[in-house]
Amino acid sequence: MTTTRALLLFLAVATSGCAASMPPLKTVEKVDLARFMGPWYVIACIPTWFETEVYNGVESYRLEADGTIDTVFTFRKGSFEGPPKKFHPRGFVVDKVNNSTWGMQFVWPFKAEYLITHLNPDYSQTVVGRNKRDYVWIMARTPQIPEEDYRRLVQELASQGYDMAKLRKVPQRWPGEGK
């Protein structure tokens, strides 16, 4: 089996179906796409295979004229001094009424489910998940969030059926933070 064929098979399995025993996740009532655009620091996640060694993870979104979301995920691999990495998936708003259900495409023609399940009213913190509860991302407009906010979001995820033993805090250290 070629590497390309193996990757396509993996993506087909990873993006198909959902957890039969879990109810669907509830997405937020409305996402103002213009306000949602811009950089989001990844505070914690249940990581995909390429996110297990992410440091300084930042997901940035830009709304294109055709309605798709230009996405850039940047990070350092393995440490704060590790090699910089960058991925360019394309986002597609699936639910045009609420704008809270997207497809995220890393490799054509597969689109991974991307559900905005939490969004602070001031657009300072968000949670993106999947009905399969296999991956989740806690993100914020700042590299750190108050510990109380983090605990509340973790409790929310646990109540939705996520395995919190798999949750990984993403180390964030930026110039001027004094760390």
C-alpha positions in Angstrom: 0.0 0.0 0.0 1.4 3.4 -0.9 2.0 6.1 1.7 -0.7 8.3 0.0 -3.2 5.5 0.0 -2.5 4.7 3.6 -2.9 8.3 4.6 -6.2 8.5 2.7 -7.4 5.3 4.4 -6.5 6.7 7.8 -8.3 10.0 7.1 -11.4 8.2 5.9 -11.6 6.2 9.1 -10.7 9.2 11.3 -13.3 11.5 9.8 -16.2 9.1 9.4 -19.0 8.2 11.8 -19.6 9.3 15.3 -19.9 7.9 18.8 -23.1 5.9 18.8 -23.5 5.9 22.6 -23.0 9.7 23.0 -25.6 12.3 22.2 -24.5 14.9 19.6 -22.6 17.8 21.1 -24.6 21.1 21.4 -23.0 23.9 19.4 -23.2 27.6 20.3 -26.3 29.4 19.2 -24.5 31.9 16.9 -21.0 32.7 15.8 -20.3 36.1 14.3 -17.7 34.9 11.8 -16.0 38.3 11.5 -15.4 38.4 15.3 -14.2 34.8 15.4 -11.5 35.4 12.8 -7.9 36.0 13.9 -5.5 34.2 16.1 -6.5 31.8 18.9 -3.8 30.3 21.2 -4.3 26.6 21.9 -4.6 26.3 25.7 -5.2 22.6 25.8 -6.4 19.8 23.6 -7.0 16.1 23.1 -4.4 16.0 20.4 -4.4 14.6 16.9 -1.3 12.6 16.0 0.7 15.6 14.9 -0.2 17.7 18.0 1.3 15.5 20.7 4.5 17.6 20.9 3.1 21.1 20.2 4.5 24.2 21.9 3.2 27.7 21.3 0.3 26.4 19.2 -1.8 29.1 17.5 -4.7 28.6 15.1 -5.5 31.7 12.9 -8.6 32.1 10.8 -9.3 34.5 7.9 -12.7 34.6 6.2 -12.3 34.5 2.4 -14.6 36.1 -0.2 -16.0 32.7 -1.2 -17.0 32.0 2.4 -14.3 29.5 3.2 -12.0 30.0 6.2 -8.3 30.2 5.4 -6.7 28.5 8.4 -3.1 28.5 9.5 -1.9 26.4 12.5 1.6 27.3 13.6 3.6 25.8 16.5 7.0 24.6 17.5 7.6 20.9 17.7 9.0 19.3 20.8 10.0 22.4 22.7 9.9 26.2 22.7 13.1 26.0 20.7 11.9 23.2 18.4 11.5 23.5 14.7 8.6 25.8 13.6 5.8 23.9 11.9 2.8 25.2 9.9 -0.3 23.6 8.5 -2.9 25.2 6.2 -6.2 23.4 6.5 -9.3 25.0 4.9 -12.5 25.6 6.9 -16.0 25.3 5.5 -19.0 26.6 7.4 -21.6 23.8 7.2 -24.3 25.4 9.3 -24.9 28.8 7.6 -27.6 29.7 10.2 -25.5 29.5 13.4 -22.0 29.3 11.8 -21.0 27.0 14.6 -20.6 23.8 12.6 -17.6 23.6 10.2 -15.8 21.1 8.2 -11.9 21.4 8.3 -10.1 20.0 5.3 -6.5 19.0 5.7 -6.4 16.6 2.7 -9.0 16.7 -0.2 -11.7 15.3 -0.2 -11.9 14.6 3.5 -13.5 17.2 5.9 -13.1 16.7 9.6 -16.0 17.7 11.9 -15.3 21.0 13.7 -18.0 22.0 16.2 -17.8 25.3 18.2 -19.3 24.1 21.5 -18.3 27.0 23.7 -17.7 30.7 23.0 -17.5 33.4 25.6 -19.7 36.4 24.8 -16.6 38.6 24.3 -15.0 36.0 22.0 -12.0 35.6 24.4 -12.3 31.8 24.8 -13.7 29.0 22.7 -13.9 25.2 22.7 -14.0 23.2 19.5 -14.9 19.6 19.6 -16.2 16.6 17.6 -19.2 14.3 18.3 -16.8 11.3 18.4 -15.1 13.0 21.5 -11.8 11.9 20.1 -10.3 15.4 19.7 -11.0 18.8 21.4 -9.4 22.2 21.6 -9.6 24.8 24.3 -8.5 28.1 22.7 -8.2 31.7 23.8 -7.2 35.1 22.5 -4.4 35.2 25.0 -1.6 32.6 25.7 -2.9 32.0 29.2 -6.3 31.9 30.8 -7.3 32.1 34.5 -7.1 28.7 36.2 -10.7 29.1 37.3 -11.8 29.4 33.6 -9.6 26.4 32.6 -11.1 24.2 35.4 -14.7 25.3 34.4 -14.0 24.4 30.7 -12.5 21.0 31.7 -15.5 20.2 33.8 -17.8 21.1 30.9 -15.8 18.8 28.6 -15.9 16.0 31.2 -19.7 16.3 31.4 -19.9 16.0 27.7 -18.2 12.6 27.7 -14.6 13.5 26.9 -11.8 11.4 28.4 -10.0 14.1 30.5 -7.0 11.7 30.9 -6.2 12.5 27.3 -6.3 16.2 27.7 -2.9 17.9 27.2 -2.1 21.5 28.2 -0.2 23.1 25.4 2.8 25.0 26.7 2.7 28.7 25.8 5.6 31.0 26.3 6.0 34.3 24.4 8.4 37.2 24.6 7.4 39.7 27.2 5.6 37.2 29.4 8.6 37.0 31.8 8.6 33.2 31.9 
